[in-house]
Amino acid sequence: MTGSAAIHAAHEAAEKAARQSYGRLVAILSARTRDIAASEDALADAFARALERWPQEGIPDQPEAWLLSVARNRTLDAWRHSRVQDEATQTLLLLADEFTADTAGGEAVPDERLRLLFVCAHPAIDAAARAPLMLQTVLGLDAARMAGAFLVAPSTLGQRLVRAKARIRAAGIPFEFPQTRDLPQRLQDVLDGIYAAYGTGWDDVDGADAAQRGLTGEAIDLCRILCGLMPDEPEPLGLLALMLFCESRAAARRGAAGDYVPLDVQDTARWNHAMRAQAEQALQHAAGMKSLGAYQMEAAIQSAHCARRLGAQVPPDALVALYDGLLAWRPSIGARVSRACAVAIAEGSAAGLQALDAIAIAEVASYQPYWAARAHLLGGTGEPAAAREAYARAAGLSTSPAVRAYLAVQAERL
């Protein structure tokens, strides 16, 4: 194999190992060290060495085992230099299990990725850090890619993750596989993590690693597995329906030139109607369990939006009622802004603006959908100057080039 071909093959093998085994490798190291940050550093060094050595030495038969061995050796070297912990004890702990045996005790959750999501939902970990920790530790996402899903700046999210990992290390929180009895109390956090993973693959994000996309399909797959694992729980079905409704419209969200196309003007012929039917089936199945939840409400809202776009007579006040139901289950800025848009459909732009005005400005100062909605409604009430200003603010807050271009066009049309 030539030099350039060997380098290319090594990069491909490393990328495949990262996609398939990153979370597993971090978990194996962290299970012994209780230090996620140090484990990630060691693994990053192992990948760097792989890119240096594999082109010359050849790709090993078991790339993941090679990476784990190098990362473990780096961790041992760090211990020997720091002398913070007892070297002999920690060496025995670190080398206690072979690569193929480190999943012992995780039989309650057969899928490795899903099992690690439940690990990150440990109740001793700060609640606000659990879902971001899942995305970074299990799926290898960077802060720029994750920040939009949690409505915080990348720097803020990065600090939150650093604090969470420091707490895990300082408190000795066990990075252990959950038992069956632990799953229900951790379910909500895992659902939130899966939905956040789905959201991170939704748009191009400035400053994010472009290679770390495509998690929409993986999130849906994880949710399907979760539905099978916990068949008596309706909320996993609700989340599955929600994601399938959104994903069924993915092909219609961009025009031929890659421009953003909002739901109200999408070409429904480009929707995946088989996927939409699966979403309806999952939602109906969840409803049959007669235990309502926030994800079921969100899925019902998506179902209504799809039906309305397809020509069904969905009463406008029914959409408002659905958003009221969602707010009762899980109050959020996003739901309040969406409700205001539903009010505008039912009662006119002025009423929608009044609903937006009821939200404290400090809560939405950096929330892009608020300013986009406000701009649209201001245009509908004959206030073009104020609408342009709101469009400009919305564009400035958007992380998607396609969305920014769309907002600029809307402002020009005023």
Disulfide bonds with the S-S distance in Angstrom:
none
